[in-house]
Amino acid sequence: MKSVDPGILSHSECFTFQPSELAAKTMKYLTWCGHYFCTNSYFMERETYPYVLVIFVREGNMDVRYCGKNYLIGKGDVLLIDCLNPHYYRAHDGLEFLYVHFDGICSHEVTEMIIQNNNSPVFRRSHNLKVGQEIFECVKFFSKGGTTNIFQDAFHIERLLYLLSCEAEEKITETSPMEKIITHIHENFTRTITVEELASLANVSTSYLAHTFKKQTGYAPVEYVIKMRMERAMMLLTHSDKTVAEISEEVGYDSLPAFIKIFKRKTNYSPTAYRKLQKSNP
């Protein structure tokens, strides 16, 4: 099947599954899997979702916020999160990733244990390619019309968890300068942020910051702040009853005309038109 999420290109594919009563009670089971090719319009923000998520990045980069911390993940990285917790992820242009959602007996407890042992939901290990291959083969199998039984599904999930639980060659214990900057922007994008402030935070020059930040994210620092503001505004326009003026102020604009102008430039819609569009296409 094809995803209807904005920013997912047409040659992407995904599959959804409904567990049997027996599987739901006694085993781990798949709920979704897929292979996505994305533009930077794709993002997901949820307070909670009932499943565990494993992502393998094949190309490009993705911003992730999980349990109050921000991460920049790229080619070869694996992300493991329990979606019961608040989470957010956003694609950069050119992102390609594989994913599975699963649930079932002890899924959330085991996931939390593995994340704690790694000191991070982001995995950068020699086993990552095996994780990616496992998910790729799973998606490929279903794309050809394959069907599985509850034991095969449980085996695939246990295999992924085993690979992620293997002793890491290198655990992520420190935040990189760019991750520090991204975290700072996520926490402060509703106020004015200068390039000098970000450079000081990472202890680098402004020229190095501008070059490296754009290389890793695809955006200049100021453009990234604007993108964060626009994404928050789109979320509020879609899921709240706040006025456009209230939303403008909440995302950091003192001038309502300036907010409307930049929102229209970035989305091709005025805030009011965007809200009407979302209400008519829930």
Secondary structure as UniProt FT lines:
FT   TURN            6..7
FT   TURN            10..11
FT   STRAND          13..16
FT   HELIX           21..26
FT   STRAND          28..38
FT   TURN            40..41
FT   STRAND          43..46
FT   STRAND          52..59
FT   STRAND          61..66
FT   TURN            67..68
FT   STRAND          69..74
FT   TURN            75..76
FT   STRAND          78..82
FT   TURN            83..84
FT   STRAND          87..91
FT   TURN            93..94
FT   STRAND          95..104
FT   TURN            105..106
FT   HELIX           107..118
FT   STRAND          122..123
FT   TURN            126..127
FT   HELIX           128..143
FT   TURN            144..145
FT   HELIX           150..165
FT   HELIX           177..188
FT   TURN            189..190
FT   HELIX           195..202
FT   HELIX           206..217
FT   HELIX           221..239
FT   HELIX           244..250
FT   TURN            251..252
FT   HELIX           256..267
FT   HELIX           271..280
//
